[in-house]
Amino acid sequence: MKLEHTLICSRCEREESVEGTPGVCPECGAPLLARYPLDRVGARWKPKDLAGRGWDMWRYREVMPVAREEEPISLGEGGTPLLEFEPLAREAGVAKLLVKEEGLNPTGSFKARGMSAAVTRAAAGGAKGFVTPSAGNAAGALSAYGARAGIPVRVYMPADTPPVIIAECRALGANVRLIDGLITDCGVEARAFAADSGYFDVSTLREPYRVEGKKTMGYELCEQLGWRIPDAILYPTGGGTGIIGMWKAFAELEALGWIEAGRRPRMYVVQSAGCAPIVRAWEAGAESADRWVGAETLAAGLRVPAALGDFLILRALRESGGAAVAVTDTELMRASRRLRHHGLPACPEGGATLAGLHAFRAEEHIGPEDRVVLFNTGAWLKYLV
Ligand SMILES: Cc1ncc(COP(=O)(O)O)c(C=O)c1O
């Protein structure tokens, strides 16, 4: 089976083999990222070639980590709606407000995209089991894709993860371990278990392919806009694979010649005031983020005190001319209610992006002419108690 991409370390640029189940760079421990021969791919692959393909994330398979003849482990992820909310645009004072509704993915969150790609590669590479620490949604997604692949799954989550998500993982057959602590504590347990058992560790950015699944949000968004890009993208940021993946997508789309050169969107990070390591690093002008002590927020997916890809998130903000802001739990819950009252079942993390938009408008990072895209990363129903 021939894979077209290579794996390159995001820090030291060392090339790693795609064989088996690659993890992080063995030299410096930084995330590995997939690199495709985009000149060659772009010469033979054009937007019109997408016509007639399924409306899911594998329609972009030429820039995905699968061999030509390979069937991905899929549950129909991607192909989510991009919805316009005129009243909310007027309220925020922007030209256009669109929401990418990721809650409609299998298992109700954008994590499905990343897990479909990661499980596809690791299953082909011979993984005998999967393990991940998770704030919740990644565990739900891994449980589903592991089951789809017929490979056992163990997940470590904070004990106060939304109960619906815990029930979902169990219902999908995963071995669920609840930890009195944060996702970082879960990570320690998951890595120890992986070392003992030989299960493959699918933690955020500790393997190269979840980013590849997440990047399809950027491809899809551009396709839905007729291969034009919006001015600003607001993303509720925890571990950061979404923002890193989309920034990678825009670079690839430019290299393919599918979007206008030199005109990529500005990327904006929104975090919760109770756990905002990236915002703090951004404000200090730092290139990496210190661990956040005492992380606490109702937006479970944003309760990530330390991110392995912190320097990649901050790089995307700098390169794109974006910014980062923290909103309080009261603001993000109120904004998620606001979205729901317009018919969008937004999760707290999705609400954070609307609250963030108001903050960025107030600080004039985002202007009245801007066409803005918010990401509702998960379904409201998963947060019911
Ligand atoms: C609903 C939701 N939104 C956002 C995030 C943060 O995503 P990322 O790790 O891509 O920054 C998570 C992560 O758990 C999540 O579950």
PDBQT file of the ligand as one rigid body, heavy atoms in Angstrom, charges set to zero:
ROOT
HETATM    1  C1  LIG A 401     -16.676  20.683  21.971  1.00  0.00    +0.000 C 
HETATM    2  C2  LIG A 401     -15.199  20.967  21.938  1.00  0.00    +0.000 A 
HETATM    3  N1  LIG A 401     -14.765  22.133  21.441  1.00  0.00    +0.000 NA
HETATM    4  C3  LIG A 401     -13.462  22.450  21.374  1.00  0.00    +0.000 A 
HETATM    5  C4  LIG A 401     -12.487  21.576  21.860  1.00  0.00    +0.000 A 
HETATM    6  C5  LIG A 401     -11.034  21.969  21.763  1.00  0.00    +0.000 C 
HETATM    7  O1  LIG A 401     -10.538  21.466  20.564  1.00  0.00    +0.000 OA
HETATM    8  P1  LIG A 401      -9.018  21.479  20.135  1.00  0.00    +0.000 P 
HETATM    9  O2  LIG A 401      -8.357  20.376  20.904  1.00  0.00    +0.000 OA
HETATM   10  O3  LIG A 401      -9.019  21.229  18.665  1.00  0.00    +0.000 OA
HETATM   11  O4  LIG A 401      -8.458  22.818  20.481  1.00  0.00    +0.000 OA
HETATM   12  C6  LIG A 401     -12.881  20.338  22.388  1.00  0.00    +0.000 A 
HETATM   13  C7  LIG A 401     -11.886  19.376  22.880  1.00  0.00    +0.000 C 
HETATM   14  O5  LIG A 401     -12.151  18.501  23.674  1.00  0.00    +0.000 OA
HETATM   15  C8  LIG A 401     -14.268  20.025  22.422  1.00  0.00    +0.000 A 
HETATM   16  O6  LIG A 401     -14.711  18.840  22.891  1.00  0.00    +0.000 OA
ENDROOT
TORSDOF 0
